[in-house]
Amino acid sequence: MDHPSEDRADAMFHALADRTRRDILRRVLAGEHSVSALAASYDMSFAAVQKHVAVLERAGLLTKRRRGREQLASGDVEAVRSVSSMLTELEHLWRGRIDRIDTFLEEH
């Protein structure tokens, strides 16, 4: 069964599972960066950084636009907020379970 919102969540968490991608996202949330400027910040090839940017873009966490020959990347704050709300929802579920376990243990 297809669940587009679950597929999107999977893509977002996959993108965020990598340290370099999280760092790239921090940079592009702070302001627009060219992909070549991003690449200069890491000890890896331009192609490797491009692949990281593409994973973030597919997950909807950043957007790219062209300016001449440059590709400019910007973070999508709303997408990051949606990740945050998913985590908050999971935290509430977990806290509810802990509260029920505490209540059960107190009663027995």
C-alpha positions in Angstrom: 0.0 0.0 0.0 1.4 3.4 -1.0 1.5 6.1 1.7 3.0 9.3 0.1 3.4 11.0 3.5 5.2 7.9 4.9 7.5 7.7 1.8 8.3 11.4 2.3 9.1 10.8 6.0 11.3 7.9 5.0 13.2 10.1 2.5 13.6 12.9 5.1 14.9 10.6 7.8 17.2 8.9 5.3 18.6 12.2 4.2 19.1 13.3 7.8 20.8 10.0 8.8 24.1 11.3 7.3 26.3 13.7 9.2 27.5 15.5 6.0 23.9 16.0 4.8 22.9 17.4 8.2 25.8 19.8 8.0 24.9 20.9 4.5 21.3 21.4 5.7 22.5 23.6 8.6 24.4 25.7 6.1 21.6 26.2 3.6 19.1 26.9 6.3 21.3 29.8 7.4 21.4 31.2 3.9 21.6 30.3 0.2 24.9 28.7 -0.9 26.2 27.7 -4.3 26.8 23.9 -4.6 30.4 24.7 -5.5 30.9 26.8 -2.3 29.4 23.9 -0.3 31.8 21.5 -2.0 34.7 23.6 -0.9 33.8 23.1 2.7 34.2 19.3 2.6 37.1 17.0 2.1 35.3 15.1 -0.7 34.8 15.5 -4.4 32.3 18.0 -5.9 30.4 15.0 -7.3 30.1 13.5 -3.8 28.7 16.8 -2.4 26.4 17.1 -5.4 25.0 13.6 -4.5 24.4 14.7 -0.9 22.6 17.8 -2.1 20.5 15.7 -4.4 19.4 13.4 -1.5 18.4 16.5 0.5 16.6 17.9 -2.5 14.7 14.6 -3.2 13.6 14.6 0.5 12.3 18.1 0.1 14.6 19.5 2.7 16.3 21.9 0.3 15.6 23.5 -3.0 17.9 24.5 -5.8 17.8 27.2 -8.4 20.1 28.2 -11.2 21.9 31.6 -11.5 23.9 31.5 -14.6 26.1 28.4 -14.4 25.8 28.2 -10.6 23.3 26.0 -8.7 22.2 27.7 -5.5 20.8 25.7 -2.7 18.4 26.9 0.1 17.0 25.1 3.0 13.3 24.5 3.3 12.3 25.6 6.8 8.8 24.3 6.5 10.1 20.8 5.6 12.4 20.9 8.6 9.4 21.9 10.7 7.5 18.9 9.4 10.3 16.6 10.6 10.2 18.3 13.9 6.5 17.8 14.3 6.8 14.1 13.3 9.4 13.7 16.1 7.2 15.6 18.6 4.3 13.3 17.7 6.5 10.2 18.3 7.7 11.7 21.6 4.1 12.2 22.8 3.2 8.6 21.9 6.3 7.4 23.8 5.6 9.5 26.8 2.0 8.2 26.8 3.3 4.6 26.9 5.7 5.4 29.7 2.8 7.1 31.7 0.7 4.0 31.2 3.5 1.7 32.3 4.0 3.9 35.4 0.3 3.7 36.2 0.3 -0.1 35.7 3.3 -0.6 38.0 1.7 1.6 40.7 -1.5 -0.4 40.6 0.3 -3.8 40.8 
